[in-house]
Each structure stands twice: as structure tokens, then as C-alpha cells.
Amino acid sequence: MNEVKEDIRKAEKLDEKAQRAAKRAETAEALADEVEGLFEEFQERVRGRVNEKVNDTFSAIIAKEYYAHITEDYGLQILKDVGSTERVPVAKSTGERQVASLSFIASLVDLARERYEQHEEAEFFTGGIYPLIMDSPFGALDPTYQERVSRTLPEMSRQILIFVTDSQWSEAVAGEMEDIAGRQYHLEYERSVGPEGEPYETTTIHAELEEAAA
């Protein structure tokens, strides 16, 4: 009889443990669903803000009635109006793809700065101050777009580093950027042959300091 009672007590304890484990699992699952829902909501708000900023930047540069759109999987589309209510994707030229890419990158840097300067309690991220670094950004652009990009991008970041060839430092680019450039450097690349006949490459940096306009 005592053995039977002991078996009953053990079974009751196991049942209590099973119930507690089940309750913990339910609670964990509910919390996970809540966090996932909050994250998806926040992600959608961020995507909407990125979409707005990218389109504003793109529209300030592009010369056509086109719109930049960030898809749900963060792809970048260029759209145009068809009729009064519909927008459809368009085939992008090389220059338009360049403008779209620059607009997207510059907008992310600008939004990170904007978020950092708000001094609000962070929701998942606090933003930050990041430089905007561009290598040959004007190569595929005609003079009109060179001028518009040169005028717009400096407004997107506190610090911008641009690497350009002599041919890309055109009159349109220099006209917009020379007065705001804090420092300019000329990089001279050379190929040489050493005493033993071995080839080597050198890059000489010539500093040309320009004070930024007040």
C-alpha cells in the first residue's frame, strides 16, 4: 500500500513539472511572437522612411518624372507613372542606375545621422555619424547629373571622401565642390623598374590644402 502511495506522489510531481514546462513553453512562444511582431512593425517603419528619403534624394537629382522605390526585400526600383494611378518599373540607363545607387547609399548615411541627432531612446538602433565614401561616382554621368549629384550629396553627410580621375573632376563637379572641399589631394601613380629589373608600382600623394568656405 505504501508503495502505491509513493508511486502516486511521484506521478503527481511529474505531472506538475510537465504542466510548468508546458506553461513556460507557451510563455516563451508568446513572447517570441510579440518580439517578432514588434520587429516587423519597426522594420516596415524604417523601410518606409528609407523609401521616402531615397525617393527625395533621387528626385532632386534625376531629370525625369521617375520615382525611386524600395521593395519589401530592400531591392531598389525606378518607377514611372502610367495613367493616373499606376506606376511601373522602367529600364534604367547606366547613369540612372548610378544616380539610384548613390541616392540609396547617401540616404542611409543621412538617416543614420538623423537618428543619432534625435537623442531619443533607441528602438533597436541609435544611428551614428558615418562618412560617405565614393570611388569614381561621376564616371557614368553626363554634365547635368554631375552637377546635380555634386550639389546634393554634400548635404547628406558631415564628411564625404571622393576619389575621382582628372577627367571626372569636370567643370560641373568642381563648380559645386571646390568651395566646400576641406582638403584636396592629388595621387600620382607610377610604374617603375628596380635595379634588378623587377617591376614595381608607387603612388605619391601631393597635398593641396583648401580651406572650406565659411
DRENMAR-839940 format. One record per residue (C-alpha): residue in one letter; x, y, z. Coordinates in steps of 0.2 Angstrom, whole numbers, plus 5000, padded with zeros to 4 digits. Last residue first. Layout:
BEGIN
<pt a, <X, Y, Z>>
...
END
This chain:
BEGIN
<pt a, <5164, 5399, 4779>>
<pt a, <5171, 5391, 4763>>
<pt a, <5182, 5376, 4767>>
<pt e, <5201, 5379, 4767>>
<pt e, <5210, 5371, 4753>>
<pt l, <5225, 5361, 4756>>
<pt e, <5234, 5353, 4741>>
<pt a, <5243, 5338, 4747>>
<pt h, <5253, 5328, 4734>>
<pt i, <5251, 5309, 4737>>
<pt t, <5264, 5298, 4728>>
<pt t, <5258, 5281, 4722>>
<pt t, <5271, 5268, 4718>>
<pt e, <5272, 5252, 4707>>
<pt y, <5285, 5239, 4705>>
<pt p, <5294, 5230, 4691>>
<pt e, <5309, 5219, 4694>>
<pt g, <5324, 5223, 4683>>
<pt e, <5337, 5221, 4697>>
<pt p, <5339, 5239, 4699>>
<pt g, <5320, 5242, 4700>>
<pt v, <5308, 5245, 4686>>
<pt s, <5294, 5258, 4688>>
<pt r, <5275, 5260, 4686>>
<pt e, <5269, 5277, 4693>>
<pt y, <5253, 5283, 4701>>
<pt e, <5251, 5301, 4706>>
<pt l, <5238, 5305, 4719>>
<pt h, <5232, 5323, 4720>>
<pt y, <5225, 5328, 4737>>
<pt q, <5211, 5341, 4741>>
<pt r, <5206, 5346, 4758>>
<pt g, <5191, 5355, 4766>>
<pt a, <5181, 5355, 4749>>
<pt i, <5166, 5367, 4751>>
<pt d, <5172, 5380, 4738>>
<pt e, <5178, 5367, 4726>>
<pt m, <5163, 5356, 4726>>
<pt e, <5149, 5364, 4715>>
<pt g, <5160, 5372, 4701>>
<pt a, <5172, 5357, 4703>>
<pt v, <5159, 5345, 4698>>
<pt a, <5152, 5355, 4683>>
<pt e, <5169, 5360, 4677>>
<pt s, <5175, 5342, 4677>>
<pt w, <5184, 5332, 4691>>
<pt q, <5180, 5316, 4681>>
<pt s, <5194, 5319, 4669>>
<pt d, <5207, 5321, 4682>>
<pt t, <5201, 5304, 4690>>
<pt v, <5190, 5304, 4705>>
<pt f, <5190, 5298, 4723>>
<pt i, <5178, 5307, 4734>>
<pt l, <5178, 5307, 4753>>
<pt i, <5162, 5315, 4761>>
<pt q, <5161, 5320, 4779>>
<pt r, <5146, 5328, 4788>>
<pt s, <5134, 5318, 4777>>
<pt m, <5119, 5320, 4766>>
<pt e, <5120, 5339, 4761>>
<pt p, <5137, 5335, 4752>>
<pt l, <5127, 5323, 4741>>
<pt t, <5115, 5336, 4733>>
<pt r, <5126, 5349, 4724>>
<pt s, <5139, 5336, 4717>>
<pt v, <5125, 5325, 4711>>
<pt r, <5116, 5339, 4702>>
<pt e, <5132, 5345, 4693>>
<pt q, <5137, 5328, 4688>>
<pt y, <5119, 5324, 4683>>
<pt t, <5119, 5339, 4671>>
<pt p, <5137, 5335, 4665>>
<pt d, <5133, 5317, 4660>>
<pt l, <5135, 5303, 4672>>
<pt a, <5143, 5286, 4670>>
<pt g, <5160, 5291, 4678>>
<pt f, <5153, 5303, 4691>>
<pt p, <5154, 5292, 4707>>
<pt s, <5173, 5287, 4704>>
<pt d, <5175, 5280, 4721>>
<pt m, <5163, 5287, 4734>>
<pt i, <5165, 5287, 4753>>
<pt l, <5151, 5295, 4764>>
<pt p, <5157, 5296, 4782>>
<pt y, <5147, 5290, 4796>>
<pt i, <5139, 5298, 4811>>
<pt g, <5128, 5286, 4820>>
<pt g, <5111, 5278, 4822>>
<pt t, <5104, 5273, 4838>>
<pt f, <5097, 5256, 4834>>
<pt f, <5084, 5243, 4840>>
<pt e, <5072, 5257, 4846>>
<pt a, <5083, 5269, 4854>>
<pt e, <5078, 5282, 4867>>
<pt e, <5078, 5299, 4858>>
<pt h, <5093, 5310, 4855>>
<pt q, <5087, 5315, 4838>>
<pt e, <5105, 5318, 4832>>
<pt y, <5109, 5299, 4830>>
<pt r, <5093, 5296, 4820>>
<pt e, <5097, 5310, 4808>>
<pt r, <5115, 5304, 4806>>
<pt a, <5109, 5286, 4802>>
<pt l, <5096, 5293, 4790>>
<pt d, <5109, 5303, 4781>>
<pt v, <5121, 5288, 4779>>
<pt l, <5106, 5278, 4773>>
<pt s, <5101, 5291, 4761>>
<pt a, <5118, 5293, 4754>>
<pt i, <5119, 5274, 4750>>
<pt f, <5102, 5274, 4741>>
<pt s, <5104, 5291, 4732>>
<pt l, <5121, 5285, 4725>>
<pt s, <5114, 5269, 4719>>
<pt a, <5099, 5277, 4711>>
<pt v, <5111, 5290, 4702>>
<pt q, <5122, 5276, 4696>>
<pt r, <5107, 5266, 4689>>
<pt e, <5101, 5282, 4681>>
<pt g, <5118, 5285, 4673>>
<pt t, <5119, 5267, 4666>>
<pt s, <5101, 5269, 4659>>
<pt k, <5087, 5261, 4669>>
<pt a, <5073, 5251, 4661>>
<pt v, <5057, 5256, 4670>>
<pt p, <5046, 5249, 4683>>
<pt v, <5028, 5253, 4683>>
<pt r, <5017, 5266, 4692>>
<pt e, <4998, 5266, 4691>>
<pt t, <4985, 5279, 4697>>
<pt s, <4983, 5292, 4684>>
<pt g, <4989, 5284, 4668>>
<pt v, <5006, 5276, 4669>>
<pt d, <5018, 5285, 4681>>
<pt k, <5036, 5280, 4682>>
<pt l, <5046, 5268, 4693>>
<pt i, <5064, 5265, 4697>>
<pt q, <5067, 5250, 4709>>
<pt l, <5079, 5246, 4723>>
<pt g, <5078, 5230, 4731>>
<pt y, <5075, 5230, 4750>>
<pt d, <5066, 5214, 4752>>
<pt e, <5049, 5223, 4753>>
<pt t, <5054, 5234, 4739>>
<pt i, <5062, 5251, 4740>>
<pt h, <5055, 5264, 4727>>
<pt a, <5064, 5278, 4717>>
<pt y, <5052, 5288, 4707>>
<pt y, <5054, 5295, 4689>>
<pt e, <5047, 5310, 4681>>
<pt k, <5064, 5314, 4673>>
<pt a, <5079, 5325, 4677>>
<pt i, <5085, 5315, 4691>>
<pt i, <5095, 5324, 4705>>
<pt a, <5082, 5330, 4717>>
<pt s, <5070, 5316, 4713>>
<pt f, <5084, 5303, 4718>>
<pt t, <5086, 5312, 4735>>
<pt d, <5068, 5313, 4739>>
<pt n, <5065, 5295, 4733>>
<pt v, <5079, 5289, 4744>>
<pt k, <5072, 5298, 4759>>
<pt e, <5054, 5292, 4757>>
<pt n, <5060, 5274, 4754>>
<pt v, <5071, 5274, 4769>>
<pt r, <5057, 5281, 4780>>
<pt g, <5045, 5267, 4773>>
<pt r, <5059, 5254, 4776>>
<pt v, <5061, 5260, 4794>>
<pt r, <5043, 5259, 4798>>
<pt e, <5042, 5242, 4790>>
<pt q, <5056, 5236, 4800>>
<pt f, <5048, 5243, 4816>>
<pt e, <5032, 5233, 4813>>
<pt e, <5042, 5218, 4809>>
<pt f, <5052, 5220, 4824>>
<pt l, <5037, 5222, 4835>>
<pt g, <5028, 5207, 4828>>
<pt e, <5044, 5196, 4830>>
<pt v, <5045, 5202, 4848>>
<pt e, <5027, 5198, 4852>>
<pt d, <5028, 5181, 4843>>
<pt a, <5044, 5177, 4854>>
<pt l, <5035, 5182, 4869>>
<pt a, <5020, 5171, 4865>>
<pt e, <5032, 5156, 4862>>
<pt a, <5041, 5159, 4878>>
<pt t, <5025, 5160, 4888>>
<pt e, <5018, 5144, 4880>>
<pt a, <5035, 5135, 4883>>
<pt r, <5035, 5140, 4901>>
<pt k, <5017, 5134, 4903>>
<pt a, <5021, 5117, 4896>>
<pt a, <5036, 5116, 4907>>
<pt r, <5026, 5120, 4922>>
<pt q, <5012, 5107, 4917>>
<pt a, <5025, 5094, 4915>>
<pt k, <5033, 5098, 4931>>
<pt e, <5016, 5096, 4940>>
<pt d, <5013, 5080, 4931>>
<pt l, <5030, 5073, 4936>>
<pt k, <5026, 5078, 4954>>
<pt e, <5009, 5069, 4953>>
<pt a, <5016, 5054, 4946>>
<pt k, <5029, 5053, 4960>>
<pt r, <5016, 5055, 4973>>
<pt i, <5005, 5041, 4966>>
<pt d, <5020, 5030, 4965>>
<pt e, <5023, 5033, 4984>>
<pt k, <5005, 5029, 4988>>
<pt v, <5007, 5013, 4979>>
<pt e, <5022, 5008, 4988>>
<pt n, <5014, 5012, 5004>>
<pt m, <5000, 5000, 5000>>
END
